[in-house]
Every structure is written in C-alpha cells, then in structure tokens.
Amino acid sequence: MATDEISKYLQQSHDRIFENNRKWAEEQKTKNPEFFEQLKAGQAPEYLWIGCSDSRIPAEAITGLGAGEMFIHRNIANLVCSTDLNVGSVINYAVRHLHVKHIVVCGHYGCGGVKAAMTPKDMGLLNPWLRNIRDVYRLHETELDTITCEDEKYNRLVELNVIEQARNVIKSAAVQQSYAKNKYPIVHGWAFGFKDGLLKDLEIDFEGQLKSIQKIYNLTTDMLEGS
C-alpha cells in the first residue's frame, strides 16, 4: 500500500469513530431525552469488572449492562497483582467510594497472555508481568501436567488464573473490610468463550475463600475491635 493510501486509510478510520460517536449520541437522545443529564449526574455501578485487554470482549455488551452500570479495569490476562497500583486503586475506589456489590474477574479461553506465559522464551518487558501467570502454573502444576491436550491445558490455566486473581482481590483490605461491615461486595470468577459467546461461572465460594485466606491475610481485625 502506497504512503498516500495509508494516510488516507488512517484518516478514514479516525473519522469513522467520530461519525459513530455522533450516531450513538443521537440514538441515546432519541431513546431517552434525559440520558446525558442522567449520565452527567454521576455513577453508581453495582459491578466492578476486571478483565483482559483483548479487544474482542466488550464487557458491557456481553453482559447486557449499560452506561453507568459497570466500573471497568482491563489489563493483559486480567491480573490482580499486589504491586500494581493501577488495579489496586481501581478496587479501592470501586469498593470504598462507589460501593459496588459485585467484583468480577473475567478471563477468556484462548487467552494470548496465558499462552505467552507458557512459551519458553524471553518476552522482554512482559517477563515480570507474565511471571504472575507462571506462578499460577507452579501452584497447580500437578493438575495441569496431567492434561495432555495443550489447548485444554491452556484453557484450564485460564480458569485457574481467574480463580487466583479473584483470591488476590479478596486479599485486599477494601474488600475484606467492606464485606465485614456491609456483606458486600461478593467476588466472582468468570471465563468467556469465543466459540459460543457465553460466560462460564467458575463458581468461586467467596465466603469459603475469604475464610481461607484470612488465616494469613486478615485485614479486618483493627476495624472489628474498634466497632
């Protein structure tokens, strides 16, 4: 493709977004004349979504939720790392200020981040990020090594990664303290499938997981003693 054709294509793809935006804005006003006034008034989402950055998974579309109903954080392979101030700040804000009722960690089958983590090669800047997934493999090595089909192994690691990241959410002070006081939020683990577009609930036992991790990660003691 010639340079002038590339430039034309880039401009057209840029302009298309703004044309789509104008159409969307008009559609919202047609359906609900008060839509933007309501949007401007603030947000009170019941859900925090922690998902993968994969462009094929539009969180609000696949859940049927609309603007203002879901607070969203995304990164490669939907990780919740204790050293990541980004995801930590999102969880803290969503729980302490937005008072979300549910936190969903959602992975997806065929995740490129999970596959990259299991590729025996130097990934440069991605190495420390992918190490978190490799650590999940190490924790579940016995189970995973019994799976002979590579695709099935990757997909099971996707599920185990979601479960481990959900545990990391539960370890946070904001979640523990809010649940002790309010009985919410509840933490869930889901996986999205491209073959059918369906979400799979990994059925995390939130209260059981909370009780299990609090042997070491209990961050509610001072709050409860002072109540």
C-alpha positions in Angstrom: 0.0 0.0 0.0 1.4 3.4 -1.0 2.2 6.1 1.6 -0.7 8.3 0.4 -3.1 5.3 0.6 -2.0 4.6 4.1 -2.5 8.2 5.2 -6.0 8.2 3.6 -6.9 4.9 5.3 -5.7 6.2 8.7 -7.7 9.4 8.4 -10.8 7.5 7.3 -10.5 5.1 10.2 -10.1 8.0 12.6 -13.1 9.9 11.2 -15.3 6.8 11.3 -15.0 6.8 15.1 -16.4 10.3 15.4 -19.1 9.6 13.0 -20.1 6.5 15.0 -20.0 8.6 18.2 -22.4 11.2 16.7 -24.8 8.4 15.7 -24.6 6.8 19.1 -25.3 10.2 20.9 -28.3 10.8 18.7 -29.6 7.3 19.3 -29.3 7.7 23.0 -31.2 11.0 23.0 -33.9 9.6 20.8 -34.4 6.6 23.1 -34.2 8.7 26.3 -34.1 12.5 26.1 -32.7 12.6 29.7 -29.9 10.1 29.0 -27.0 12.6 29.1 -28.4 14.5 32.1 -28.6 11.3 34.0 -25.1 10.4 32.9 -23.8 13.7 34.0 -25.3 13.3 37.4 -22.8 10.6 38.5 -22.3 6.9 38.6 -23.4 4.2 40.9 -22.4 0.9 39.3 -23.1 -2.3 41.1 -20.3 -4.2 39.3 -16.6 -3.9 39.1 -15.2 -5.8 36.0 -11.6 -6.8 36.0 -11.0 -8.3 32.5 -8.4 -8.9 29.9 -7.4 -6.2 27.4 -8.4 -8.4 24.5 -10.3 -6.3 22.0 -12.9 -9.0 21.3 -14.6 -8.9 24.7 -16.8 -5.8 25.1 -17.8 -6.2 28.8 -21.0 -4.2 28.8 -22.2 -5.7 25.5 -21.8 -9.4 26.6 -23.4 -8.7 30.0 -26.3 -6.6 28.7 -25.4 -3.7 31.0 -25.5 -0.1 30.0 -23.6 3.1 30.7 -23.1 3.7 34.4 -23.8 0.1 35.5 -20.2 -1.3 35.4 -16.9 0.1 36.5 -14.2 -1.5 34.3 -10.5 -2.3 34.6 -8.6 -4.2 32.0 -5.1 -5.5 31.6 -3.2 -8.3 29.9 -4.6 -11.6 31.2 -6.8 -9.9 33.9 -4.1 -10.0 36.6 -4.6 -8.6 40.1 -1.0 -8.0 41.4 -0.3 -6.6 44.8 2.4 -4.3 43.3 0.1 -2.9 40.6 -1.1 0.5 41.9 -3.5 0.8 38.9 -5.7 -2.3 39.7 -5.3 -1.6 43.4 -6.6 1.9 43.1 -9.5 0.7 40.9 -10.5 -1.8 43.5 -10.2 0.7 46.3 -12.2 3.3 44.6 -14.9 0.9 43.4 -15.4 -0.6 46.9 -14.9 2.4 49.2 -16.4 5.2 47.1 -18.7 3.6 44.5 -19.8 0.8 46.9 -20.0 -1.9 44.2 -21.9 -5.0 45.2 -20.1 -7.5 42.9 -16.5 -7.7 41.7 -16.0 -9.9 38.6 -12.6 -11.2 37.5 -13.2 -12.4 33.9 -10.7 -14.3 31.8 -11.3 -15.8 28.4 -10.4 -19.1 26.8 -7.6 -19.0 24.3 -6.0 -16.0 26.1 -2.9 -14.8 24.4 -1.3 -13.7 27.7 -1.7 -17.1 29.2 -0.2 -18.8 26.1 2.7 -16.3 26.1 3.4 -17.1 29.7 3.8 -20.7 28.8 6.1 -20.0 25.9 9.7 -20.8 26.9 11.3 -17.6 25.6 12.4 -14.2 26.7 9.4 -11.8 26.4 11.4 -8.7 27.3 9.3 -6.1 29.2 6.5 -8.7 29.5 8.6 -11.1 31.6 7.7 -9.7 35.1 4.0 -9.4 34.2 3.8 -12.9 32.7 5.6 -14.3 35.7 2.4 -13.9 37.7 0.7 -16.5 35.3 3.7 -18.8 35.5 3.4 -18.7 39.3 -0.2 -19.8 38.9 1.0 -22.7 36.8 3.6 -23.6 39.5 0.8 -23.6 42.2 -1.3 -26.0 40.1 1.5 -27.9 38.3 0.3 -31.4 39.4 -3.1 -30.9 38.0 -2.0 -29.2 34.8 0.7 -31.7 34.0 -1.9 -34.5 33.8 -3.6 -32.7 30.9 -2.1 -34.0 27.6 -4.0 -31.8 25.2 -2.3 -28.4 25.0 -5.4 -26.4 24.2 -7.2 -28.0 27.2 -4.2 -27.3 29.4 -4.2 -23.6 28.4 -7.9 -23.3 28.9 -7.7 -24.9 32.4 -4.8 -22.5 33.2 -7.1 -19.6 32.1 -9.7 -20.8 34.7 -7.1 -21.3 37.4 -5.6 -17.9 36.7 -9.1 -16.3 37.1 -9.5 -18.1 40.4 -6.1 -17.0 41.7 -6.7 -13.4 40.7 -10.1 -13.5 42.4 -8.3 -14.6 45.6 -6.0 -11.7 45.2 -9.0 -9.4 45.1 -10.3 -11.0 48.3 -6.9 -10.4 50.0 -7.4 -6.6 49.6 -8.2 -4.5 52.7 -11.0 -2.7 50.9 -12.9 -5.9 50.1 -12.4 -7.5 53.4 -13.4 -4.5 55.4 -16.4 -3.7 53.3 -17.7 -7.2 53.4 -17.3 -7.3 57.2 -19.3 -4.2 57.5 -21.8 -4.4 54.7 -21.8 -8.0 53.5 -20.7 -6.8 50.0 -19.0 -6.9 47.6 -19.1 -10.5 46.5 -16.1 -11.6 44.3 -16.8 -13.8 41.3 -14.7 -15.6 38.7 -15.9 -16.0 35.1 -14.5 -17.1 31.8 -15.7 -16.0 28.4 -15.8 -18.4 25.4 -15.3 -17.2 21.8 -16.9 -20.3 20.3 -20.3 -19.5 21.7 -20.1 -16.1 23.3 -21.1 -17.5 26.7 -19.8 -16.7 30.1 -18.9 -19.6 32.4 -19.3 -19.0 36.1 -16.4 -20.7 37.8 -18.5 -20.8 41.0 -16.0 -19.4 43.4 -17.0 -19.9 47.0 -16.5 -16.3 48.1 -17.1 -16.8 51.8 -15.1 -20.0 51.9 -12.2 -18.3 50.1 -12.4 -15.3 52.4 -12.3 -17.5 55.5 -9.4 -19.5 54.0 -7.2 -16.5 53.1 -7.8 -14.7 56.4 -5.6 -17.1 58.3 -2.7 -15.0 56.9 -4.3 -12.0 55.1 -6.9 -10.9 57.6 -7.1 -7.1 57.4 -10.3 -6.6 59.4 -9.1 -7.2 63.0 -8.5 -3.5 63.9 -11.8 -2.4 62.3 -13.8 -5.1 64.2 -12.0 -4.4 67.5 -12.9 -0.7 67.2 -16.6 -1.4 66.3 
